[in-house]
Amino acid sequence: MALKKLQIQRFLFEDIPVRGVAVRLIDSWQEILHRKASSAAGAYPQLVQNILGELTTAAVLMQAHVKLNGVLIIQMQNLGPLQMAVAEVSAELGVRATAKLAKDAEINKYNSFADLVQADRSARCAITFNPADEQLKKQAYQGIVPLYDAQDKPTTSIAQALQEYMLQSEQLDTTFMLAADEKTAAGLLVQRMPSADNVEETQLQYEHLSILARSLKMQELLTLDVPEVLRRLFWNEKLLAVSAEDEATPHFACTCNHERVANMLRGLGQEEVNDMLKQQDKIEIDCSFCGKNYVFDVVDAMQLFVQDEHQVVANHRKQ
């Protein structure tokens, strides 16, 4: 298989019902980190950075794998001092991600993802799909997987959590390999496809390819380009590339805008907005994904609810 230096590559194994995706994020991942480092809160601690990078890579892998016409969101919550980590990927592979730490969190005393998973059974991972088509919004889907097992043992990695999710939701064995540092976020997904015939043989073939995938060292995943990763792992297998040259590539893209922030303030209600204005003469909100600053002075804030009143009157007259 002739492989070009792509950021992302979907592939099939010839004569074997197994498919996969490999991705290497550089510019988009560095943009996420740069925006965070430039914010008032400063850069993420190392462990949080690595977790968010793996989560972002996983979201790109899953979106590229299923090619959903909408936004795929992976969100992890209640990881001790790491209150939330979320990555979003659009159908065009626009990527954004953010993490929220508890106030005065002592994150540096933790060494791994598993260390953050508390034994109170509250930690979880949610995978959400929001369709782009307004007529399909009611068909938004969310699946949730706990970050612990029946014996209250913590999930050891994001890869393990997502493998459990894929097995539960699609009944398909899936292998994830994920890695991230301050420069690169990269990953590999290998999945057994549904097969009505020779189930046992298919399972053995998948397990063989999964072992090969899991032999990949994290440093190789972070430093080698996508084609080289696939060559090293599957040099003795026949691969078929299924990514087109004009296919979308991962890129940073934030969907925040003034109207969305305004709607958020409307959702808080006029009384709470007025209380915020009593404390200061304007409301400033920074997007947690891109850092863009939105400012609403007293007149702007009043106008939000004047518009609501006008809409109510207009709707009443239509009736």
Secondary structure as a PSIPRED ss2 file (coil, helix, strand):
# PSIPRED VFORMAT (PSIPRED V4.0)

   1 M C   1.000  0.000  0.000
   2 A C   1.000  0.000  0.000
   3 L C   1.000  0.000  0.000
   4 K C   1.000  0.000  0.000
   5 K C   1.000  0.000  0.000
   6 L C   1.000  0.000  0.000
   7 Q C   1.000  0.000  0.000
   8 I E   0.000  0.000  1.000
   9 Q E   0.000  0.000  1.000
  10 R E   0.000  0.000  1.000
  11 F E   0.000  0.000  1.000
  12 L E   0.000  0.000  1.000
  13 F E   0.000  0.000  1.000
  14 E C   1.000  0.000  0.000
  15 D C   1.000  0.000  0.000
  16 I E   0.000  0.000  1.000
  17 P E   0.000  0.000  1.000
  18 V E   0.000  0.000  1.000
  19 R E   0.000  0.000  1.000
  20 G E   0.000  0.000  1.000
  21 V E   0.000  0.000  1.000
  22 A E   0.000  0.000  1.000
  23 V E   0.000  0.000  1.000
  24 R E   0.000  0.000  1.000
  25 L E   0.000  0.000  1.000
  26 I C   1.000  0.000  0.000
  27 D H   0.000  1.000  0.000
  28 S H   0.000  1.000  0.000
  29 W H   0.000  1.000  0.000
  30 Q H   0.000  1.000  0.000
  31 E H   0.000  1.000  0.000
  32 I H   0.000  1.000  0.000
  33 L H   0.000  1.000  0.000
  34 H H   0.000  1.000  0.000
  35 R H   0.000  1.000  0.000
  36 K H   0.000  1.000  0.000
  37 A H   0.000  1.000  0.000
  38 S C   1.000  0.000  0.000
  39 S C   1.000  0.000  0.000
  40 A C   1.000  0.000  0.000
  41 A C   1.000  0.000  0.000
  42 G C   1.000  0.000  0.000
  43 A C   1.000  0.000  0.000
  44 Y C   1.000  0.000  0.000
  45 P C   1.000  0.000  0.000
  46 Q H   0.000  1.000  0.000
  47 L H   0.000  1.000  0.000
  48 V H   0.000  1.000  0.000
  49 Q H   0.000  1.000  0.000
  50 N H   0.000  1.000  0.000
  51 I H   0.000  1.000  0.000
  52 L H   0.000  1.000  0.000
  53 G H   0.000  1.000  0.000
  54 E H   0.000  1.000  0.000
  55 L H   0.000  1.000  0.000
  56 T H   0.000  1.000  0.000
  57 T H   0.000  1.000  0.000
  58 A H   0.000  1.000  0.000
  59 A H   0.000  1.000  0.000
  60 V H   0.000  1.000  0.000
  61 L H   0.000  1.000  0.000
  62 M H   0.000  1.000  0.000
  63 Q H   0.000  1.000  0.000
  64 A H   0.000  1.000  0.000
  65 H H   0.000  1.000  0.000
  66 V H   0.000  1.000  0.000
  67 K C   1.000  0.000  0.000
  68 L C   1.000  0.000  0.000
  69 N C   1.000  0.000  0.000
  70 G E   0.000  0.000  1.000
  71 V E   0.000  0.000  1.000
  72 L E   0.000  0.000  1.000
  73 I E   0.000  0.000  1.000
  74 I E   0.000  0.000  1.000
  75 Q E   0.000  0.000  1.000
  76 M E   0.000  0.000  1.000
  77 Q E   0.000  0.000  1.000
  78 N E   0.000  0.000  1.000
  79 L E   0.000  0.000  1.000
  80 G C   1.000  0.000  0.000
  81 P C   1.000  0.000  0.000
  82 L E   0.000  0.000  1.000
  83 Q E   0.000  0.000  1.000
  84 M E   0.000  0.000  1.000
  85 A E   0.000  0.000  1.000
  86 V E   0.000  0.000  1.000
  87 A E   0.000  0.000  1.000
  88 E E   0.000  0.000  1.000
  89 V E   0.000  0.000  1.000
  90 S C   1.000  0.000  0.000
  91 A C   1.000  0.000  0.000
  92 E C   1.000  0.000  0.000
  93 L C   1.000  0.000  0.000
  94 G E   0.000  0.000  1.000
  95 V E   0.000  0.000  1.000
  96 R E   0.000  0.000  1.000
  97 A E   0.000  0.000  1.000
  98 T E   0.000  0.000  1.000
  99 A E   0.000  0.000  1.000
 100 K E   0.000  0.000  1.000
 101 L E   0.000  0.000  1.000
 102 A C   1.000  0.000  0.000
 103 K C   1.000  0.000  0.000
 104 D C   1.000  0.000  0.000
 105 A C   1.000  0.000  0.000
 106 E C   1.000  0.000  0.000
 107 I H   0.000  1.000  0.000
 108 N H   0.000  1.000  0.000
 109 K H   0.000  1.000  0.000
 110 Y C   1.000  0.000  0.000
 111 N C   1.000  0.000  0.000
 112 S C   1.000  0.000  0.000
 113 F H   0.000  1.000  0.000
 114 A H   0.000  1.000  0.000
 115 D H   0.000  1.000  0.000
 116 L H   0.000  1.000  0.000
 117 V C   1.000  0.000  0.000
 118 Q C   1.000  0.000  0.000
 119 A C   1.000  0.000  0.000
 120 D C   1.000  0.000  0.000
 121 R C   1.000  0.000  0.000
 122 S C   1.000  0.000  0.000
 123 A C   1.000  0.000  0.000
 124 R E   0.000  0.000  1.000
 125 C E   0.000  0.000  1.000
 126 A E   0.000  0.000  1.000
 127 I E   0.000  0.000  1.000
 128 T E   0.000  0.000  1.000
 129 F E   0.000  0.000  1.000
 130 N E   0.000  0.000  1.000
 131 P E   0.000  0.000  1.000
 132 A C   1.000  0.000  0.000
 133 D C   1.000  0.000  0.000
 134 E H   0.000  1.000  0.000
 135 Q H   0.000  1.000  0.000
 136 L H   0.000  1.000  0.000
 137 K H   0.000  1.000  0.000
 138 K H   0.000  1.000  0.000
 139 Q H   0.000  1.000  0.000
 140 A C   1.000  0.000  0.000
 141 Y E   0.000  0.000  1.000
 142 Q E   0.000  0.000  1.000
 143 G E   0.000  0.000  1.000
 144 I E   0.000  0.000  1.000
 145 V E   0.000  0.000  1.000
 146 P E   0.000  0.000  1.000
 147 L C   1.000  0.000  0.000
 148 Y E   0.000  0.000  1.000
 149 D C   1.000  0.000  0.000
 150 A C   1.000  0.000  0.000
 151 Q C   1.000  0.000  0.000
 152 D C   1.000  0.000  0.000
 153 K C   1.000  0.000  0.000
 154 P E   0.000  0.000  1.000
 155 T C   1.000  0.000  0.000
 156 T C   1.000  0.000  0.000
 157 S C   1.000  0.000  0.000
 158 I H   0.000  1.000  0.000
 159 A H   0.000  1.000  0.000
 160 Q H   0.000  1.000  0.000
 161 A H   0.000  1.000  0.000
 162 L H   0.000  1.000  0.000
 163 Q H   0.000  1.000  0.000
 164 E H   0.000  1.000  0.000
 165 Y H   0.000  1.000  0.000
 166 M H   0.000  1.000  0.000
 167 L H   0.000  1.000  0.000
 168 Q H   0.000  1.000  0.000
 169 S H   0.000  1.000  0.000
 170 E H   0.000  1.000  0.000
 171 Q C   1.000  0.000  0.000
 172 L C   1.000  0.000  0.000
 173 D C   1.000  0.000  0.000
 174 T E   0.000  0.000  1.000
 175 T E   0.000  0.000  1.000
 176 F E   0.000  0.000  1.000
 177 M E   0.000  0.000  1.000
 178 L E   0.000  0.000  1.000
 179 A E   0.000  0.000  1.000
 180 A E   0.000  0.000  1.000
 181 D C   1.000  0.000  0.000
 182 E C   1.000  0.000  0.000
 183 K C   1.000  0.000  0.000
 184 T C   1.000  0.000  0.000
 185 A E   0.000  0.000  1.000
 186 A E   0.000  0.000  1.000
 187 G E   0.000  0.000  1.000
 188 L E   0.000  0.000  1.000
 189 L E   0.000  0.000  1.000
 190 V E   0.000  0.000  1.000
 191 Q E   0.000  0.000  1.000
 192 R E   0.000  0.000  1.000
 193 M C   1.000  0.000  0.000
 194 P C   1.000  0.000  0.000
 195 S C   1.000  0.000  0.000
 196 A C   1.000  0.000  0.000
 197 D C   1.000  0.000  0.000
 198 N C   1.000  0.000  0.000
 199 V H   0.000  1.000  0.000
 200 E H   0.000  1.000  0.000
 201 E H   0.000  1.000  0.000
 202 T H   0.000  1.000  0.000
 203 Q H   0.000  1.000  0.000
 204 L H   0.000  1.000  0.000
 205 Q H   0.000  1.000  0.000
 206 Y H   0.000  1.000  0.000
 207 E H   0.000  1.000  0.000
 208 H H   0.000  1.000  0.000
 209 L H   0.000  1.000  0.000
 210 S H   0.000  1.000  0.000
 211 I H   0.000  1.000  0.000
 212 L H   0.000  1.000  0.000
 213 A H   0.000  1.000  0.000
 214 R H   0.000  1.000  0.000
 215 S C   1.000  0.000  0.000
 216 L C   1.000  0.000  0.000
 217 K C   1.000  0.000  0.000
 218 M H   0.000  1.000  0.000
 219 Q H   0.000  1.000  0.000
 220 E H   0.000  1.000  0.000
 221 L H   0.000  1.000  0.000
 222 L H   0.000  1.000  0.000
 223 T H   0.000  1.000  0.000
 224 L C   1.000  0.000  0.000
 225 D C   1.000  0.000  0.000
 226 V H   0.000  1.000  0.000
 227 P H   0.000  1.000  0.000
 228 E H   0.000  1.000  0.000
 229 V H   0.000  1.000  0.000
 230 L H   0.000  1.000  0.000
 231 R H   0.000  1.000  0.000
 232 R H   0.000  1.000  0.000
 233 L H   0.000  1.000  0.000
 234 F C   1.000  0.000  0.000
 235 W C   1.000  0.000  0.000
 236 N C   1.000  0.000  0.000
 237 E C   1.000  0.000  0.000
 238 K C   1.000  0.000  0.000
 239 L E   0.000  0.000  1.000
 240 L E   0.000  0.000  1.000
 241 A E   0.000  0.000  1.000
 242 V C   1.000  0.000  0.000
 243 S C   1.000  0.000  0.000
 244 A C   1.000  0.000  0.000
 245 E C   1.000  0.000  0.000
 246 D C   1.000  0.000  0.000
 247 E C   1.000  0.000  0.000
 248 A C   1.000  0.000  0.000
 249 T C   1.000  0.000  0.000
 250 P C   1.000  0.000  0.000
 251 H E   0.000  0.000  1.000
 252 F E   0.000  0.000  1.000
 253 A C   1.000  0.000  0.000
 254 C C   1.000  0.000  0.000
 255 T C   1.000  0.000  0.000
 256 C C   1.000  0.000  0.000
 257 N C   1.000  0.000  0.000
 258 H H   0.000  1.000  0.000
 259 E H   0.000  1.000  0.000
 260 R H   0.000  1.000  0.000
 261 V H   0.000  1.000  0.000
 262 A H   0.000  1.000  0.000
 263 N H   0.000  1.000  0.000
 264 M H   0.000  1.000  0.000
 265 L H   0.000  1.000  0.000
 266 R H   0.000  1.000  0.000
 267 G H   0.000  1.000  0.000
 268 L H   0.000  1.000  0.000
 269 G C   1.000  0.000  0.000
 270 Q H   0.000  1.000  0.000
 271 E H   0.000  1.000  0.000
 272 E H   0.000  1.000  0.000
 273 V H   0.000  1.000  0.000
 274 N H   0.000  1.000  0.000
 275 D H   0.000  1.000  0.000
 276 M H   0.000  1.000  0.000
 277 L H   0.000  1.000  0.000
 278 K H   0.000  1.000  0.000
 279 Q H   0.000  1.000  0.000
 280 Q C   1.000  0.000  0.000
 281 D C   1.000  0.000  0.000
 282 K E   0.000  0.000  1.000
 283 I E   0.000  0.000  1.000
 284 E E   0.000  0.000  1.000
 285 I E   0.000  0.000  1.000
 286 D E   0.000  0.000  1.000
 287 C C   1.000  0.000  0.000
 288 S C   1.000  0.000  0.000
 289 F C   1.000  0.000  0.000
 290 C C   1.000  0.000  0.000
 291 G C   1.000  0.000  0.000
 292 K C   1.000  0.000  0.000
 293 N E   0.000  0.000  1.000
 294 Y E   0.000  0.000  1.000
 295 V E   0.000  0.000  1.000
 296 F E   0.000  0.000  1.000
 297 D E   0.000  0.000  1.000
 298 V H   0.000  1.000  0.000
 299 V H   0.000  1.000  0.000
 300 D H   0.000  1.000  0.000
 301 A H   0.000  1.000  0.000
 302 M H   0.000  1.000  0.000
 303 Q H   0.000  1.000  0.000
 304 L H   0.000  1.000  0.000
 305 F H   0.000  1.000  0.000
 306 V H   0.000  1.000  0.000
 307 Q H   0.000  1.000  0.000
 308 D H   0.000  1.000  0.000
 309 E H   0.000  1.000  0.000
 310 H H   0.000  1.000  0.000
 311 Q H   0.000  1.000  0.000
 312 V H   0.000  1.000  0.000
 313 V H   0.000  1.000  0.000
 314 A H   0.000  1.000  0.000
 315 N H   0.000  1.000  0.000
 316 H H   0.000  1.000  0.000
 317 R H   0.000  1.000  0.000
 318 K H   0.000  1.000  0.000
 319 Q C   1.000  0.000  0.000
